[in-house]
């Protein structure tokens, strides 16, 4: 066990995967010589050479298109989008080709696309988004949103070995803020298994990614109000652990769904609908969604703070549901 | 109009918040002919006891729910067949054809899913889930409804700690854990009723009527009712008793009850009543009771005290430009109480008031009240003075703010001033009045002024104005 930041854990997991599996290679903008915009692949080119750590032209289309071809030919590419926001340029290759290839031709497409996502540092509308729900809607893609260093490493290994295109959303705000013990050896964290981040009795908060930590701070504050909060970290959205969510709902009967993505069409809506369909008789209060408003992410630090759900917002939301 | 095909008689909806009713008496037995609108049975709900008229003419072909059983609104109670249909006796013995013929319609009412015929009449739980046992409209969340249904709990009996007094999951779980569910009367009620049941339906034909019979009697009886101690005997609570019990408890848990009393010299009212009595009796057939004088003066006084005629609703104080006056009426058997409401009493003079009170009290005793007759009261008068009591502390009818108690008119030595302004002792008919009010809304000074003004109106009764 070693203490690692979230970023180091991703780096460590990727390095281990590349060491043990020659099919794995990295491609992205500035991932080679520069070591990546966030330095996830720092030193990788020295260790694995320029043919396994490829500096790509400024074209997400080319990166994902190339990865798709390589994956069909048997490689296990790991593409880095410098920012998750830029994935829209690769939409067609991901959605039209990679996601459907296995279903129409039976060919696995084992791509992992690393997506530094999320706001909290005044990155503005092009460098702060959480576009996970857009891809969760596309059959054939898997969506991964680790919240801890340990999960970041384990889920990356699982993603790289998965035969399907996997979108791996790594939250930039957690990169260096979050530090925890991470096992040294390689391990795979299974998809579709939620993690109860915190046990509680009164209200369930269903969330993922950086919001797990916002929820945790809120839960700590709410201890003073004698409100016991259970936090379910989904870890992966596709597939998502319905069972764990329903179990938690059955226990507390009160639910807050929290995400950093915008409200309308956010993945929280899917969770809310599922709870309404399958756990109606377990509910003791209307379900509450806490999410960003339906606007682009603002630059201004003040506005950004108002935009991204803050601890106070979560405290207020949980209270409202608890007191119902 | 005679029926051409069979008609189902279902448990009627007696007001929005009533979810179930108890069959108290079948007025017709199987095989008896019945006219449309002729009374078929008596039912008792939390709010009102009433007769259910037959929806058509014909013969009572089948009675599906026995006396003493409590069923959900909409449950099929009986089947009326066109006259000249098969003889009821023959009809009963082979139950299969009847059941088969009716199966689709018959079974949809009571039990939510499960195998229909076996469950039809008892089905107490889903009704409880409605949570309106006490007649209070409070939202029951899905999980609370489910728990109530699983444990046979009447949500109305659980005190709520959620928003607006809503019963939360924790509340009902605590109630179940504390053994509250066992005190649930409904099961007990169904079982003791069976042995008592009059000759005909339930017992003679247990075999042919499995569908309609109560659930296997011995088991619930054993579970629900402990052995009586020597010298004790059990009597099931009626729906009305249960409703009263719940409402009284809840009222005391809700309002901050305070009672103020005042003595009223009724000389003038006595004199006027004496004068009007003959005229009212002769011309209108109505007795101008003391109660109608008090009621009339009360309505007049409430005009100046809107809060006493008001209500606390959440954070808001509700006041009205009308007075719907409730009157506590004891039922003839002495085993219950009902509070029928005379609406818009602000538009009634003394004669109108006397007539309305007499009408509604009579209908209450005859069990002819309609759902609307017991709803929407804004202020209540209770009159326990008939037995000579001179003071009491009634319980407020929720969600009202106050209740007036009227007591016996008693001749008492009274200090008055004679023509020369000297104090002398006279014999005067004195009546005590109490106002029990919710101190959350009404302060003592306000209540005091209200009683003072009410006394003033009674002592200086203005015949022309009233």
Interface residues (C-beta under 8 A of the other chain):
Chain A: X253 X280 X281 X282 X283 X284 X285 X323 X324
Chain B: X141 X142 X143 X144 X145 X146 X162 X163 X166 X168 X169
